[in-house]
Amino acid sequence: MHVNQTRAQQHPISKPGKSVAIVGAGPGGLSVAMLLAAAGLDVTIFESQPVIGGRTRRLEAGPYSFDCGPTFFMMPYVLEEIFGAVGMATSDFVEMKRLDPMYRLLIGNDRGTAPTQIDTTGDLDKMAAQLERVQPGDGAAFLRFIADNRKKLSLMEPILRSPIRGLSDLMNLDALKVAPVLRPWESIYTHLTRYFKSEESRLAMSFQSKYLGMSPFECPSLFSILPFIEYEYGVWHPIGGCNALTAAMAEACTRLGARVETASPVQRIVFDGKRASGVVVQGETRKFDHVVINADATWALKNLIPESLRTREHKDAALDAKRYSCSTFMLYLGMEGEVDLPHHTIYTSTKYRQNLADIGEGRLSEDASFYVCNPSRTDPTLAPKGDSALYVLVPTANLQAAADGAPIDWKKSAPQLRAETLARLESVMGIRDAAKRVKAEIMFTPDDWRAQNINHGATFNLAHNITQMLHWRPQHRLQGFDNLWTVGGGTHPGSGLPVIFLASEITSRLLCAECGVKSPLDAPLARRGDSTLPRERDGVLAGV
Ligand SMILES: Cc1cc2nc3c(=O)[nH]c(=O)nc-3n(C[C@H](O)[C@H](O)[C@H](O)COP(=O)(O)OP(=O)(O)OC[C@H]3O[C@@H](n4cnc5c(N)ncnc54)[C@H](O)[C@@H]3O)c2cc1C
């Protein structure tokens, strides 16, 4: 599929509606643009990078291509809702594969024995049998955990799909009544001790807090829905990688008449009093009726909006006092030959708690947890025939975390961590001659993420502790402004593709209402692929 990314794509569709500028062409910006353009608004997306996609863009090293960020695609039905609302289907653009096994877990221990291997599967009985072998009783506990979380997700769904502007919105959604079930004050790890006896099973159902860049010992137990979502709706691989989804959205935007201007960083948002009146791009002021921020929310607050106009909770000092997710050290490796690993393999450290403490406190670990994606196993489009495109992610401290008063000096540490990681591909993952087989390579450190306008290089945005969720996150209609909006991982519900798409749905509905136009989400779904829809019994389609 070809996506035309010229700087100012003119479109033939005339747009009499209000004009909207979107700052950033990440998944949040592109998905909201689809919905707004389909509603008849005149949409222009400004993207600072030469390519679209943000953290969900395609990276290339010689003949190898990689996902920059997301590799696990979950709840594809949310994206299908968006494509369906605008009269298209995800399957018009991208072929999707459900992975089984979903991923391999290698759980290290401090007993000096080999890691416990669990090949996770959506076949619940098979999965229960695996956990039963790990620890008698944990198999039945798993089935109970899944049933309980099915209920939990249906209770949470109205919250995930609604704007939360304060306690009154929560009360309207009966959120306080369901709080005793959701237990937001409890950590996911503590919550799991009620179900599972073995550390291995607890870890298998809690490492997913890393998707939010958080430790399971701190992450609220609300997020036990993450493993549930994997087991219930599957882990998917879009052919070409998750970046094929952003390419598809960019193509859809163009077809719907939105303009995408790449290599066009917004330097600042301009205001008329408290109203955003436009954006400055390459020195030129461009006038708009509304501005939507998709760039990393706290970065944008600090860098695009004058501090004097921001509310108290968004002044520099307040933003600096907030907690941020972890960062990541990345190696994208074009490898000679095939690699005998499943599509996803996650290794957890023998010193798991120490590793998490190091990440929180700004140190490197001796035996860090890490994750390897070997998508060439499933998808031949990513590497030359017979070769592999490997993606290696090591969770690390963000640049706010500073042991001994100074953050890690990545200029010094990166070469060493690179060498260690390549050695561990061999010793932990069993990839023979890993270092010698590297034919092309890209490396990212937290410094590189920060250089991409990501505050503190915190790749998963503001942390998702309870005091930074719901209405305490930057809101869909940004606090203090009438016509300034947010989408993406920085707003409610948070980081991760499915919830980013839910945020776009919320923001687009609010903005359409403000402009007096009908949201395409309010119309009956025009088209919808059926392969990835949730099973009706879960009631998760309610509200679609
Ligand atoms: C390493 C990594 C792994 C991840 N893995 C997963 C996963 O497996 N599954 C999952 O669901 N999620 C995952 N995520 C989380 C999340 O889904 C992605 O980060 C997602 O891309 C975030 O989308 P977004 O729209 O919020 O922001 P972004 O993707 O960051 O998009 C924001 C855009 O704004 C642009 N921008 C910034 N400043 C300006 C400016 N001044 N002017 C114009 N444009 C600007 C940026 O260049 C960028 O294109 C992962 C993230 C990372 C980093």
The ligand as an SDF file (V2000), in Angstrom:
LIG
                    3D

 53 58  0  0  0  0  0  0  0  0999 V2000
    8.8820    0.9580   22.5230 C   0  0  0  0  0  0  0  0  0  0  0  0
    7.3770    1.0160   22.6150 C   0  0  0  0  0  0  0  0  0  0  0  0
    6.6350   -0.1550   22.5890 C   0  0  0  0  0  0  0  0  0  0  0  0
    5.2320   -0.0950   22.6420 C   0  0  0  0  0  0  0  0  0  0  0  0
    4.5420   -1.2590   22.5530 N   0  0  0  0  0  0  0  0  0  0  0  0
    3.1870   -1.2170   22.4820 C   0  0  0  0  0  0  0  0  0  0  0  0
    2.4720   -2.4120   22.1490 C   0  0  0  0  0  0  0  0  0  0  0  0
    3.0640   -3.4830   21.9410 O   0  0  0  0  0  0  0  0  0  0  0  0
    1.1130   -2.3250   22.0760 N   0  0  0  0  0  0  0  0  0  0  0  0
    0.4340   -1.1360   22.2650 C   0  0  0  0  0  0  0  0  0  0  0  0
   -0.8000   -1.1130   22.1650 O   0  0  0  0  0  0  0  0  0  0  0  0
    1.1140    0.0090   22.5710 N   0  0  0  0  0  0  0  0  0  0  0  0
    2.4560    0.0030   22.6620 C   0  0  0  0  0  0  0  0  0  0  0  0
    3.1580    1.1740   22.8740 N   0  0  0  0  0  0  0  0  0  0  0  0
    2.4440    2.3990   23.3500 C   0  0  0  0  0  0  0  0  0  0  0  0
    1.6540    3.2560   22.3240 C   0  0  0  0  0  0  0  0  0  0  0  0
    0.7060    2.4870   21.6410 O   0  0  0  0  0  0  0  0  0  0  0  0
    2.5010    3.9660   21.2920 C   0  0  0  0  0  0  0  0  0  0  0  0
    3.5070    4.6740   21.9140 O   0  0  0  0  0  0  0  0  0  0  0  0
    1.6710    4.9360   20.4240 C   0  0  0  0  0  0  0  0  0  0  0  0
    2.3680    5.2410   19.2380 O   0  0  0  0  0  0  0  0  0  0  0  0
    1.3650    6.2540   21.1170 C   0  0  0  0  0  0  0  0  0  0  0  0
    0.5110    6.9700   20.2770 O   0  0  0  0  0  0  0  0  0  0  0  0
    0.1910    8.5130   20.4380 P   0  0  0  0  0  0  0  0  0  0  0  0
   -0.7370    8.8690   19.3360 O   0  0  0  0  0  0  0  0  0  0  0  0
   -0.2000    8.7890   21.8250 O   0  0  0  0  0  0  0  0  0  0  0  0
    1.6160    9.2690   20.2750 O   0  0  0  0  0  0  0  0  0  0  0  0
    2.8070    9.1620   19.2610 P   0  0  0  0  0  0  0  0  0  0  0  0
    2.8350    7.8570   18.5560 O   0  0  0  0  0  0  0  0  0  0  0  0
    4.0370    9.5470   19.9860 O   0  0  0  0  0  0  0  0  0  0  0  0
    2.4770   10.2960   18.1910 O   0  0  0  0  0  0  0  0  0  0  0  0
    2.6620   11.6750   18.4810 C   0  0  0  0  0  0  0  0  0  0  0  0
    3.1360   12.3660   17.2070 C   0  0  0  0  0  0  0  0  0  0  0  0
    3.2940   13.7560   17.4580 O   0  0  0  0  0  0  0  0  0  0  0  0
    4.4240   14.2040   16.7250 C   0  0  0  0  0  0  0  0  0  0  0  0
    4.8920   15.4860   17.2620 N   0  0  0  0  0  0  0  0  0  0  0  0
    5.5680   15.7180   18.4200 C   0  0  0  0  0  0  0  0  0  0  0  0
    5.8150   17.0330   18.5440 N   0  0  0  0  0  0  0  0  0  0  0  0
    5.2910   17.6460   17.4510 C   0  0  0  0  0  0  0  0  0  0  0  0
    5.2390   18.9920   17.0030 C   0  0  0  0  0  0  0  0  0  0  0  0
    5.7770   19.9940   17.7070 N   0  0  0  0  0  0  0  0  0  0  0  0
    4.6410   19.2540   15.8260 N   0  0  0  0  0  0  0  0  0  0  0  0
    4.0810   18.2600   15.0720 C   0  0  0  0  0  0  0  0  0  0  0  0
    4.1280   16.9630   15.4400 N   0  0  0  0  0  0  0  0  0  0  0  0
    4.7080   16.6720   16.6250 C   0  0  0  0  0  0  0  0  0  0  0  0
    5.4110   13.0720   16.9270 C   0  0  0  0  0  0  0  0  0  0  0  0
    6.4620   13.1340   15.9740 O   0  0  0  0  0  0  0  0  0  0  0  0
    4.5050   11.8720   16.7360 C   0  0  0  0  0  0  0  0  0  0  0  0
    4.4160   11.4910   15.3920 O   0  0  0  0  0  0  0  0  0  0  0  0
    4.5600    1.1600   22.7860 C   0  0  0  0  0  0  0  0  0  0  0  0
    5.3210    2.3250   22.8160 C   0  0  0  0  0  0  0  0  0  0  0  0
    6.6970    2.2640   22.7130 C   0  0  0  0  0  0  0  0  0  0  0  0
    7.4690    3.5450   22.6840 C   0  0  0  0  0  0  0  0  0  0  0  0
  1  2  1  0
  2  3  1  0
  2 52  2  0
  3  4  2  0
  4  5  1  0
  4 50  1  0
  5  6  2  0
  6  7  1  0
  6 13  1  0
  7  8  2  0
  7  9  1  0
  9 10  1  0
 10 11  2  0
 10 12  1  0
 12 13  2  0
 13 14  1  0
 14 15  1  0
 14 50  1  0
 15 16  1  0
 16 17  1  0
 16 18  1  0
 18 19  1  0
 18 20  1  0
 20 21  1  0
 20 22  1  0
 22 23  1  0
 23 24  1  0
 24 25  2  0
 24 26  1  0
 24 27  1  0
 27 28  1  0
 28 29  2  0
 28 30  1  0
 28 31  1  0
 31 32  1  0
 32 33  1  0
 33 34  1  0
 33 48  1  0
 34 35  1  0
 35 36  1  0
 35 46  1  0
 36 37  1  0
 36 45  1  0
 37 38  2  0
 38 39  1  0
 39 40  1  0
 39 45  2  0
 40 41  1  0
 40 42  2  0
 42 43  1  0
 43 44  2  0
 44 45  1  0
 46 47  1  0
 46 48  1  0
 48 49  1  0
 50 51  2  0
 51 52  1  0
 52 53  1  0
M  END
$$$$
